């Protein structure tokens, strides 16, 4: 018998408890910090956005730049999903200026342009064009094309 989607919140809650245990027991180790990150993702899945943000903030300033960037990216995603567009835009802008292997600049720029579509379509167009110029012949450039198509007036 296959597991139903009704089991999903239970599985996520179970994972959250296990990750939280590791994060609390080993807070200053890499596994503990990663467990904190994954517990934040579980909280986000459970729509407990404020708690997820608290957990992500704890690791967004750590010395592990890659894990910190992943936490900041996830914070920006939560801000965007919960109507805190200005905070999301600010966070994406800061991330776009950082070098990160796990949070690639074109992905951050694509998210930023998507957020700016309504509030600043001119800047969104500029970012989409920058993505196409800097990262030609990539799936991200294709997504930038779609973003541009949806912003340009149909004649």
C-alpha positions as CSV (number, residue, x, y, z in Angstrom):
1,X,0.0,0.0,0.0
2,X,1.4,3.4,-0.9
3,X,1.7,6.2,1.5
4,X,-0.9,8.9,1.0
5,X,-0.3,12.7,1.1
6,X,-2.1,12.7,4.4
7,X,1.0,11.1,5.8
8,X,3.2,13.9,4.6
9,X,2.7,16.3,7.6
10,X,3.4,13.4,10.0
11,X,6.6,12.5,8.1
12,X,7.7,16.2,8.1
13,X,6.9,16.6,11.8
14,X,8.9,13.4,12.5
15,X,11.9,14.7,10.5
16,X,11.6,18.1,12.2
17,X,11.9,16.4,15.7
18,X,14.9,14.4,14.6
19,X,16.7,17.4,13.0
20,X,15.9,19.6,16.0
21,X,17.4,17.0,18.4
22,X,20.7,16.9,16.4
23,X,20.8,20.7,16.1
24,X,20.2,21.3,19.8
25,X,22.7,18.6,20.8
26,X,25.5,19.6,18.5
27,X,24.9,23.4,17.8
28,X,28.4,24.4,17.0
29,X,29.3,21.4,14.7
30,X,28.7,21.2,10.9
31,X,26.1,18.4,11.3
32,X,24.3,20.4,14.0
33,X,24.2,23.5,11.7
34,X,23.0,21.5,8.8
35,X,20.3,19.9,11.0
36,X,19.2,23.4,12.0
37,X,18.9,24.3,8.3
38,X,16.9,21.2,7.5
39,X,14.7,21.7,10.6
40,X,13.9,25.2,9.2
41,X,12.9,23.6,5.9
42,X,10.6,21.3,7.7
43,X,9.1,24.2,9.6
44,X,8.5,25.9,6.2
45,X,6.8,22.8,4.8
46,X,4.5,22.9,7.9
47,X,3.7,26.6,7.1
48,X,5.4,27.7,10.4
49,X,7.1,30.5,8.6
50,X,8.1,32.7,11.6
51,X,9.7,29.7,13.3
52,X,11.5,28.7,10.1
53,X,12.8,32.3,9.8
54,X,14.1,32.2,13.4
55,X,16.0,29.0,12.7
56,X,17.4,30.4,9.4
57,X,18.5,33.6,11.0
58,X,20.5,31.6,13.5
59,X,22.6,30.2,10.6
60,X,22.5,33.1,8.2
61,X,25.4,34.7,10.0
62,X,27.7,31.8,10.6
63,X,31.2,31.5,9.2
64,X,30.3,28.7,6.8
65,X,29.6,31.0,3.9
66,X,27.8,28.4,1.7
67,X,25.4,27.3,4.5
68,X,24.8,31.0,5.4
69,X,24.0,31.8,1.8
70,X,21.6,28.8,1.6
71,X,19.8,30.1,4.8
72,X,19.6,33.6,3.4
73,X,18.2,32.4,0.1
74,X,15.6,30.4,1.9
75,X,14.7,33.4,4.1
76,X,14.2,35.5,1.0
77,X,11.9,32.8,-0.4
78,X,9.8,32.8,2.8
79,X,9.7,36.6,2.8
80,X,8.4,36.5,-0.8
81,X,5.8,33.8,-0.1
82,X,4.5,35.7,3.0
83,X,4.0,39.0,1.3
84,X,7.2,40.6,2.7
85,X,8.4,41.6,-0.8
86,X,10.7,44.5,0.3
87,X,12.6,42.2,2.7
88,X,12.8,39.5,0.0
89,X,14.1,42.0,-2.6
90,X,16.7,43.3,-0.1
91,X,17.9,39.8,0.7
92,X,18.1,38.7,-2.9
93,X,20.1,41.9,-3.8
94,X,22.6,41.1,-1.0
95,X,22.9,37.5,-2.2
96,X,23.4,38.5,-5.8
97,X,26.6,40.3,-4.8
98,X,28.0,37.3,-2.9
99,X,30.0,34.4,-4.5
100,X,28.3,31.1,-3.6
101,X,28.6,27.7,-5.3
102,X,25.4,26.4,-3.7
103,X,23.3,29.5,-4.3
104,X,24.2,30.5,-7.9
105,X,23.9,34.2,-8.9
106,X,21.7,33.6,-11.9
107,X,19.2,31.8,-9.8
108,X,19.2,34.7,-7.3
109,X,18.8,37.2,-10.1
110,X,15.9,35.2,-11.6
111,X,14.1,35.3,-8.2
112,X,14.8,39.0,-7.9
113,X,13.5,39.8,-11.3
114,X,10.4,37.8,-10.6
115,X,9.7,39.8,-7.5
116,X,10.4,43.1,-9.2
117,X,7.9,42.4,-12.1
118,X,5.1,44.3,-10.5
119,X,6.8,47.0,-8.5
120,X,9.6,47.8,-10.9
121,X,9.1,46.1,-14.3
122,X,11.8,48.3,-15.9
123,X,14.4,46.9,-13.5
124,X,13.0,43.4,-13.9
125,X,13.5,43.7,-17.7
126,X,17.1,44.9,-17.1
127,X,17.9,41.9,-14.8
128,X,16.3,39.4,-17.3
129,X,18.5,40.9,-20.0
130,X,21.6,40.8,-17.8
131,X,20.9,37.1,-17.1
132,X,20.7,36.4,-20.8
133,X,23.9,38.3,-21.5
134,X,25.9,36.7,-18.6
135,X,24.5,33.2,-18.8
136,X,23.6,32.5,-22.5
137,X,22.4,29.1,-23.6
138,X,21.4,28.0,-20.2
139,X,18.0,26.9,-18.8
140,X,18.2,30.1,-16.6
141,X,18.5,32.2,-19.8
142,X,15.5,30.4,-21.2
143,X,13.5,31.3,-18.0
144,X,14.7,34.9,-18.4
145,X,13.3,34.9,-22.0
146,X,10.0,33.7,-20.6
147,X,10.1,36.5,-18.0
148,X,10.8,39.0,-20.7
149,X,8.0,37.7,-22.9
150,X,5.5,38.0,-20.1
151,X,6.5,41.6,-19.4
152,X,6.7,42.9,-22.9
153,X,3.4,44.3,-24.3
154,X,1.8,42.1,-26.9
155,X,1.2,43.9,-30.2
